[in-house]
């Protein structure tokens, strides 16, 4: 079974997102966090299933959870989640600047 690892920045992204959601709906914040973790574990077994974002960084892949994109790098027997960002953000500004 493969594993998913979250970089410090990805953990901070999730904390910021769930704190913001929790102000209005704590249950929704918990569901989002659980879904991100569940999908990350599932995608770790088949890392090529995620969408390619190589135009942003070599080997970068991602998958959606609601309006958020979970960005990761495939690793041997795992994935390294590096960011969790709103799909509405200017991704090129985040990754290419």
N, C-alpha and C positions, 0 to 999 in steps of 0.2 A: 504494500500500500504506500502510495506517495504522500508527501506532506506539503503543507503550505506554510511559508514563513513570511512574516510581515516586517518590513523595514521600519525604522523609527518614524520616518516621515509618513508612511502609510498608517501607522498607529495613531499619529497625531491627526491626520486627515479624518480618520474614523471618529476620533474623540470629538473633534470640532463639529463634524456633521451630526453625530448623535446628540451632542449637547444642544445644538440648535434645534433639532427636531423635538427633543424631549421637553423643551419649554412649552410646546403646544400639545404634544402627544407622546408621553413617555413610553406607552406600549408600542407605538410605531417605531420609535428609536430602537427599542430592544429587538423588534422583528427585523429591522434593517441590518443591525449588527449580526444577528444570528444567520440571516440569509447570506451576507457577505462571507462569513466564515464557512458556511455549508457549501456554497458554490466554489470557494477557493479550494476546499478539500477535494471536491468532485473534479474540478478542472486539473488538479495536480496529477490525477491519474491519466489524463488525456490533454496535456498542455497545448497541443496544436489546435484544439477545438476553439480556443479564443480567437478573436479578431486580430489580425495583424495591424500593428501601428509602427511598422518599420520606417515610415516616413518621418516619425518623430525621433526614434532611437533604434539602432540595430537590435534585432531580436525581440523588441517590445511587443507584447500582446496584451489584450484586455478583454473583459467581459462586462456586460451590463447587469446591474442590480437596481431595478427601478430606474431612476434618472441618473444614476451614478455609474461611472466606469472604474473598474478595478484593474489597474495596470500592473503587469507582472513580466518577469523574465523567466522562461523555462530553465530549469536546472536538472541535472541528472536526479531522477526520482523525487523531484520537488518543484515548486514554483516559489519565486521570491517576489512578493507583492511590494511594489515600490510606492504607489500612490493610489488614492481613492479620490476621484474628482467628479464634480458635476459634469454631466454630458453637455451642459450648456456653456461651459467655460471655453475660452479660446485656448485650445490645447497646444497649439504652436507657441503661443506666448509663454505657457508654463514650461514646456520642454525645450524649446529652441532658444530661449533668451538666457 
